[in-house]
Amino acid sequence: MQRKHVIVIGVTAVALVGGGAGVTYAVSGTQSTTELDSYSTVTVDGHKALSARILGGRIQSKYRPLPWVGRDIGPVSCPSGLKAVAGASLTCTAEADGKRVEIPVSVVQAGDTSITWKFER
């Protein structure tokens, strides 16, 4: 009976370690799909775009979602909205540990009603 107890503990530990990695990956992702609606959409160079305010807020909330992932940053500032055009890019900025941090952002996929974008840590 003690062997079963040891085996169960071993299996549980492996499951927790494997599951933790999956949760970390899922929560720490830097890709996001955002709906383009009347609250989030602006126009940049004649194209629909995700507003700089929404973009900055989403980046800040995802930049350090867990204590062991990413750096703690201050408010994110983006120079303009992110055009809803595949391949479009811009660089947002924030402050971390008293230093300016540049955050490259690019569009993965864009449609009439949503934009899928990602940023780099």
Backbone hydrogen bonds, N-H to C=O, Kabsch-Sander energy under -0.5 kcal/mol:
donor,donor_aa,acceptor,acceptor_aa,energy
5,H,1,M,-1.7
6,V,2,Q,-2.3
7,I,3,R,-2.8
8,V,4,K,-2.7
9,I,5,H,-2.1
10,G,6,V,-2.3
11,V,7,I,-2.6
12,T,8,V,-2.5
13,A,9,I,-2.3
14,V,10,G,-2.0
15,A,11,V,-2.5
16,L,12,T,-2.4
17,V,13,A,-2.3
18,G,14,V,-2.8
19,G,15,A,-2.8
20,G,16,L,-2.4
21,A,17,V,-1.7
22,G,18,G,-1.6
23,V,19,G,-2.4
24,T,20,G,-2.6
25,Y,21,A,-2.4
26,A,22,G,-2.6
27,V,23,V,-2.7
28,S,24,T,-2.3
29,G,26,A,-0.6
32,S,117,W,-3.0
34,T,32,S,-0.5
34,T,115,I,-2.9
36,L,113,T,-3.1
37,D,35,E,-0.9
40,S,37,D,-0.5
41,T,37,D,-1.7
42,V,49,A,-2.5
44,V,47,H,-2.6
47,H,44,V,-2.0
49,A,42,V,-2.1
50,L,82,L,-2.5
51,S,40,S,-3.1
55,L,51,S,-2.7
56,G,52,A,-2.7
57,G,53,R,-1.9
58,R,54,I,-2.4
59,I,55,L,-2.4
60,Q,56,G,-2.4
61,S,57,G,-2.0
62,K,58,R,-1.5
63,Y,59,I,-1.9
64,R,60,Q,-0.6
66,L,69,V,-0.5
69,V,66,L,-2.0
73,I,71,R,-0.6
74,G,95,E,-2.8
77,S,93,T,-3.2
82,L,50,L,-2.3
83,K,81,G,-0.7
84,A,48,K,-3.2
85,V,83,K,-2.1
87,G,107,V,-2.0
88,A,85,V,-2.6
90,L,105,V,-2.1
92,C,90,L,-0.5
92,C,103,I,-2.5
93,T,77,S,-2.9
94,A,101,V,-1.8
96,A,99,K,-2.8
99,K,96,A,-2.0
101,V,94,A,-3.2
103,I,92,C,-3.4
105,V,90,L,-2.8
106,S,118,K,-2.5
107,V,88,A,-2.6
108,V,116,T,-2.9
109,Q,116,T,-1.8
111,G,114,S,-2.6
115,I,34,T,-2.4
116,T,109,Q,-3.5
117,W,32,S,-2.8
117,W,115,I,-0.6
118,K,106,S,-2.5
119,F,30,T,-1.6
120,E,104,P,-1.8
